[in-house]
Amino acid sequence: MEPPKSTTVITGYIDGYFRALTKDGVGNHNNYTSFTNSSNSFQLGMASIKVDQTYGKFSSTLDLGIGKRVQEFSYNDKDIMTNIKQVSVSYAVNSKLKLTAGKFATHIGYELLDAPANRNYSMSYGFSYGPFFHTGFKADYAIGGKTTLMIGLVDPTDYSTFNSNPKYIIAQVATATKKDELKAYVNFLHGDITTQYNLVLTASLSKKLSAAFDGSINSQKTINGNSSWNSEAFYLNYDFSNQFGISLREDFFNDRSINPIGIGNVSATTLSGKIKINKLTLIPELRLDNSTNTLFNSKTGNTQKSSNLLIAAIYTF
């Protein structure tokens, strides 16, 4: 009898950026989304390396990162735990059912932690205030055709270790048309404090044009009663060639009424380019934020609007 086949795949990337405020913006606090809270300085986003290994029906993932991006991602962790983005072991029971245990990125939302996986470099408000990762157990089941079901039991969101009884239920139903022109992901999270519903739709409109939608409703129980926030983000991507494309994101966030996050209602328009030179990708980006509150800093006082220019570089290997 032949031993099970074993394969190991190592991938990684390095990304960094320079962000400059336009008009009369000052200071670092002109950004209320993840990973780009700086101004007029060069910043390392993250140096990342990922090892995927399979051995027969078993597979494992070790995903490590160094830099500001992973520090914000693992904001509840300390020391070496901060650098662990994902670590998990999976077992394929059969061709339909796979069981996974460990720390893994959330299923909720369209955008991802890793910069190479996104068309925009800066993040949406929905990503920034939704869950980042989960620690626990999940099962993936292929229902049939292009439809899959995931259900899991995890610790409270964004904790690698949590010494308490409350657990959260996570779930996802994913489906697609025959040729993947349209994909839909219905996502769910529920625990003793937080419940979140999320819908992601992606559409391939032509060989060059694609679109996506990411919407969430997050409700929380507080000592003052129930409160909620909701977010909607719309994406339109156009690739002139394999080397050059543009992406437009319209992003809306409505803050909760009780125990607010503190930013009120905000919207952002982000226009990003994508220039690929072999393994290097450059992302020039213009972003305009607008708020009902005076969130942003300027030389003459606080203001409701902020605009900035950003250039990011991502090298993959």
C-alpha positions as a printed NumPy array, in Angstrom:
array([[  0.   ,   0.   ,   0.   ],
       [  1.414,   3.363,  -1.022],
       [  1.756,   6.037,   1.688],
       [ -0.511,   9.117,   1.419],
       [  0.697,  11.833,  -0.904],
       [  2.293,  14.824,   0.799],
       [  2.611,  18.335,  -0.64 ],
       [  3.892,  21.59 ,   0.836],
       [  3.276,  25.023,  -0.685],
       [  4.999,  28.169,   0.613],
       [  3.756,  31.61 ,  -0.433],
       [  4.291,  35.119,   0.862],
       [  4.351,  38.828,   0.182],
       [  5.672,  42.173,   1.392],
       [  3.647,  45.361,   1.175],
       [  4.18 ,  49.   ,   2.097],
       [  2.657,  52.378,   1.343],
       [  2.965,  56.156,   1.505],
       [ -0.153,  58.162,   2.425],
       [ -0.403,  61.931,   2.044],
       [ -3.299,  64.086,   3.216],
       [ -4.559,  66.632,   0.721],
       [ -5.931,  70.137,   1.286],
       [ -5.29 ,  71.236,   4.887],
       [ -5.404,  67.85 ,   6.642],
       [ -2.979,  67.341,   9.532],
       [ -1.953,  64.518,  11.877],
       [ -2.46 ,  60.775,  11.781],
       [ -6.063,  60.728,  12.939],
       [ -7.718,  61.424,   9.619],
       [ -8.524,  57.768,   9.099],
       [-11.039,  55.576,  10.906],
       [-10.512,  52.335,   9.004],
       [ -7.883,  49.635,   9.437],
       [ -4.207,  49.556,   8.461],
       [ -3.573,  53.024,   6.944],
       [ -3.675,  55.369,   9.947],
       [ -0.586,  57.44 ,   9.077],
       [  0.237,  60.56 ,   7.092],
       [  3.207,  61.816,   5.099],
       [  5.389,  58.84 ,   5.971],
       [  6.504,  55.545,   4.457],
       [  4.98 ,  52.559,   6.276],
       [  5.486,  48.785,   6.198],
       [  2.122,  47.107,   5.89 ],
       [  3.163,  43.512,   6.466],
       [  5.735,  40.896,   5.61 ],
       [  3.844,  37.618,   5.372],
       [  4.663,  33.961,   4.836],
       [  2.172,  31.105,   4.583],
       [  2.833,  27.356,   4.639],
       [  0.091,  24.992,   3.403],
       [  0.738,  21.286,   3.843],
       [ -1.364,  18.265,   2.886],
       [ -0.846,  14.642,   3.839],
       [ -3.547,  12.312,   2.608],
       [ -6.835,  13.488,   4.077],
       [ -5.104,  15.887,   6.493],
       [ -4.108,  19.454,   5.71 ],
       [ -2.669,  22.287,   7.779],
       [ -2.037,  26.003,   7.456],
       [  0.491,  28.198,   9.249],
       [  0.148,  31.855,   8.259],
       [  2.534,  34.365,   9.881],
       [  2.956,  38.114,   9.528],
       [  5.158,  40.958,  10.793],
       [  4.159,  44.61 ,  10.693],
       [  1.501,  47.135,  11.582],
       [ -1.173,  45.346,   9.559],
       [ -1.024,  42.115,  11.563],
       [ -0.72 ,  44.025,  14.856],
       [ -4.064,  45.69 ,  14.184],
       [ -5.536,  42.403,  12.974],
       [ -4.553,  40.584,  16.212],
       [ -5.272,  43.567,  18.471],
       [ -6.432,  41.381,  21.408],
       [ -3.265,  39.248,  21.36 ],
       [  0.157,  39.801,  22.92 ],
       [  3.764,  38.863,  22.123],
       [  4.25 ,  36.101,  19.522],
       [  0.498,  35.463,  19.278],
       [  0.17 ,  38.805,  17.488],
       [  2.171,  37.45 ,  14.544],
       [ -0.057,  34.41 ,  13.962],
       [ -2.646,  35.313,  11.346],
       [ -3.971,  31.785,  10.912],
       [ -3.063,  28.337,  12.182],
       [ -5.335,  25.364,  11.575],
       [ -5.574,  21.633,  10.912],
       [ -8.238,  20.097,   8.655],
       [ -9.453,  16.565,   7.986],
       [-11.393,  15.584,   4.849],
       [-13.886,  12.996,   6.101],
       [-14.982,  12.353,   2.527],
       [-15.378,  14.217,  -0.757],
       [-18.159,  16.378,   0.718],
       [-17.254,  16.997,   4.38 ],
       [-14.169,  18.747,   5.779],
       [-13.537,  19.494,   9.471],
       [-11.229,  22.337,  10.575],
       [ -9.939,  23.435,  13.985],
       [ -7.72 ,  26.411,  14.836],
       [ -7.539,  30.151,  14.234],
       [ -8.864,  31.21 ,  10.829],
       [ -9.861,  34.403,   9.019],
       [-13.528,  35.323,   9.242],
       [-15.945,  34.247,   6.54 ],
       [-17.794,  37.565,   6.84 ],
       [-17.216,  40.277,   4.247],
       [-15.71 ,  40.773,   0.799],
       [-12.314,  42.234,   1.764],
       [ -9.442,  40.261,   3.292],
       [ -6.504,  40.988,   5.579],
       [ -3.887,  40.202,   2.925],
       [ -3.244,  43.166,   0.63 ],
       [ -2.728,  41.063,  -2.564],
       [ -6.291,  39.74 ,  -2.224],
       [ -7.936,  43.194,  -2.445],
       [ -8.369,  45.643,  -5.318],
       [ -8.279,  48.699,  -3.008],
       [ -5.382,  49.09 ,  -0.575],
       [ -7.223,  51.031,   2.132],
       [-10.042,  49.151,   3.846],
       [-13.792,  49.696,   4.007],
       [-15.622,  50.658,   7.191],
       [-17.533,  47.372,   7.15 ],
       [-14.28 ,  45.394,   7.167],
       [-12.745,  47.571,   9.874],
       [-15.625,  47.191,  12.357],
       [-16.704,  43.669,  11.49 ],
       [-14.905,  40.537,  12.811],
       [-11.33 ,  39.798,  11.703],
       [-10.895,  36.154,  12.714],
       [-12.296,  33.257,  14.743],
       [-10.777,  30.574,  16.945],
       [-12.59 ,  27.273,  17.252],
       [-14.078,  24.55 ,  15.075],
       [-15.962,  24.537,  11.773],
       [-17.336,  22.018,   9.286],
       [-17.614,  22.594,   5.516],
       [-20.111,  20.495,   3.561],
       [-20.632,  20.389,  -0.201],
       [-24.408,  20.227,  -0.609],
       [-24.265,  19.701,  -4.338],
       [-23.538,  21.555,  -7.533],
       [-22.039,  24.947,  -6.663],
       [-23.589,  25.172,  -3.178],
       [-21.675,  24.66 ,   0.079],
       [-22.553,  25.011,   3.767],
       [-20.241,  25.967,   6.634],
       [-21.156,  25.892,  10.314],
       [-18.893,  26.323,  13.323],
       [-18.56 ,  26.919,  17.056],
       [-15.957,  29.539,  18.044],
       [-14.76 ,  31.821,  20.815],
       [-15.854,  35.481,  20.827],
       [-14.571,  37.202,  17.694],
       [-10.958,  38.388,  17.397],
       [ -9.644,  36.358,  20.357],
       [ -6.967,  33.698,  19.888],
       [ -7.541,  32.543,  23.475],
       [-10.604,  33.256,  25.604],
       [-11.007,  31.649,  29.034],
       [-14.763,  31.843,  29.379],
       [-17.874,  29.855,  28.563],
       [-19.648,  31.994,  25.931],
       [-19.279,  30.572,  22.439],
       [-20.437,  31.94 ,  19.107],
       [-22.111,  30.15 ,  16.207],
       [-20.838,  30.973,  12.712],
       [-22.371,  29.865,   9.426],
       [-22.189,  30.433,   5.695],
       [-24.17 ,  29.309,   2.66 ],
       [-22.286,  29.865,  -0.596],
       [-23.581,  29.283,  -4.096],
       [-22.736,  30.211,  -7.677],
       [-24.046,  29.949, -11.203],
       [-22.731,  27.183, -13.438],
       [-19.865,  29.231, -14.889],
       [-19.32 ,  31.407, -11.785],
       [-20.684,  34.56 , -13.428],
       [-22.556,  35.269, -10.175],
       [-21.573,  34.166,  -6.681],
       [-23.475,  34.688,  -3.43 ],
       [-22.373,  34.25 ,   0.186],
       [-24.889,  34.48 ,   3.029],
       [-22.933,  34.796,   6.284],
       [-24.021,  34.646,   9.927],
       [-22.533,  35.099,  13.399],
       [-24.388,  34.837,  16.722],
       [-23.301,  34.941,  20.354],
       [-24.396,  36.164,  23.763],
       [-23.622,  39.811,  22.898],
       [-23.308,  40.141,  19.113],
       [-25.321,  38.983,  16.119],
       [-24.271,  39.807,  12.566],
       [-25.859,  39.128,   9.186],
       [-23.759,  39.603,   6.058],
       [-24.343,  39.249,   2.334],
       [-21.618,  39.241,  -0.327],
       [-22.408,  39.165,  -4.043],
       [-19.853,  39.074,  -6.854],
       [-20.586,  39.303, -10.566],
       [-18.402,  38.832, -13.635],
       [-20.066,  41.154, -16.141],
       [-17.524,  40.601, -18.921],
       [-13.912,  39.516, -19.334],
       [-12.803,  42.982, -18.2  ],
       [-15.612,  44.211, -15.93 ],
       [-16.646,  42.832, -12.519],
       [-18.73 ,  44.078,  -9.602],
       [-19.346,  43.19 ,  -5.963],
       [-21.557,  44.096,  -2.996],
       [-20.832,  43.63 ,   0.72 ],
       [-23.544,  44.44 ,   3.264],
       [-23.744,  43.817,   7.024],
       [-26.176,  44.354,   9.897],
       [-24.547,  44.048,  13.328],
       [-26.646,  44.127,  16.51 ],
       [-25.331,  44.143,  20.067],
       [-26.792,  43.803,  23.531],
       [-25.714,  46.498,  25.995],
       [-26.71 ,  47.45 ,  29.523],
       [-28.714,  50.296,  27.965],
       [-30.581,  48.1  ,  25.498],
       [-30.066,  46.747,  22.002],
       [-28.019,  48.681,  19.472],
       [-26.927,  48.115,  15.896],
       [-24.822,  49.351,  12.978],
       [-24.99 ,  48.59 ,   9.295],
       [-22.576,  48.909,   6.39 ],
       [-22.827,  48.698,   2.61 ],
       [-19.967,  48.71 ,   0.124],
       [-20.22 ,  48.623,  -3.666],
       [-17.275,  47.688,  -5.897],
       [-16.716,  48.124,  -9.623],
       [-13.533,  46.778, -11.231],
       [-12.307,  47.208, -14.805],
       [ -9.165,  45.599, -16.211],
       [ -7.824,  47.178, -19.376],
       [ -5.249,  44.367, -19.541],
       [ -3.554,  41.841, -17.266],
       [ -1.114,  44.59 , -16.287],
       [ -3.46 ,  47.532, -15.629],
       [ -6.865,  47.978, -14.024],
       [ -8.936,  50.381, -11.939],
       [-11.363,  49.875,  -9.049],
       [-14.057,  52.124,  -7.597],
       [-15.49 ,  51.521,  -4.116],
       [-18.482,  53.351,  -2.615],
       [-18.571,  52.695,   1.114],
       [-21.325,  53.593,   3.627],
       [-21.349,  53.063,   7.401],
       [-24.155,  53.919,   9.861],
       [-23.027,  53.902,  13.475],
       [-25.044,  52.359,  16.282],
       [-27.289,  54.632,  18.326],
       [-26.387,  53.229,  21.769],
       [-22.792,  52.735,  22.922],
       [-21.52 ,  54.142,  19.598],
       [-18.233,  53.196,  18.025],
       [-17.698,  56.928,  17.995],
       [-17.542,  57.872,  14.335],
       [-21.195,  58.542,  13.534],
       [-22.394,  58.073,   9.949],
       [-19.664,  58.125,   7.315],
       [-19.176,  57.437,   3.628],
       [-16.091,  57.078,   1.471],
       [-15.319,  57.028,  -2.237],
       [-12.096,  55.241,  -3.157],
       [-10.573,  55.075,  -6.641],
       [ -7.61 ,  52.709,  -6.964],
       [ -5.349,  51.704,  -9.819],
       [ -3.59 ,  48.373, -10.263],
       [ -0.294,  48.271, -12.128],
       [  1.352,  44.84 , -12.335],
       [  5.043,  44.476, -13.153],
       [  5.816,  40.749, -12.904],
       [  5.506,  39.966,  -9.159],
       [  5.256,  43.626,  -8.146],
       [  1.886,  45.399,  -7.957],
       [  1.574,  49.163,  -7.539],
       [ -1.704,  50.648,  -6.255],
       [ -2.122,  54.427,  -6.585],
       [ -5.243,  55.472,  -4.69 ],
       [ -7.4  ,  58.548,  -4.115],
       [ -9.849,  58.449,  -1.192],
       [-12.53 ,  60.949,  -0.138],
       [-14.293,  60.521,   3.243],
       [-17.36 ,  62.411,   4.41 ],
       [-19.   ,  62.287,   7.859],
       [-22.016,  63.734,   9.637],
       [-19.684,  64.477,  12.575],
       [-16.526,  66.617,  12.64 ],
       [-14.182,  63.629,  12.78 ],
       [-11.207,  64.744,  10.74 ],
       [ -8.351,  67.077,  11.661],
       [ -7.338,  70.175,   9.741],
       [ -5.089,  73.173,  10.326],
       [ -8.105,  75.319,  11.121],
       [ -9.988,  72.814,  13.324],
       [-12.077,  69.706,  12.937],
       [-13.961,  69.093,   9.701],
       [-16.487,  66.669,   8.227],
       [-14.412,  65.792,   5.164],
       [-11.028,  64.224,   4.5  ],
       [ -9.14 ,  63.476,   1.29 ],
       [ -5.862,  61.665,   0.817],
       [ -3.565,  60.223,  -1.808],
       [ -1.876,  56.86 ,  -1.28 ],
       [  0.602,  54.775,  -3.217],
       [  1.136,  51.149,  -2.187],
       [  3.564,  48.501,  -3.403],
       [  3.031,  44.749,  -3.02 ],
       [  5.604,  42.1  ,  -3.903],
       [  4.428,  38.492,  -3.914],
       [  6.433,  35.278,  -3.972]])
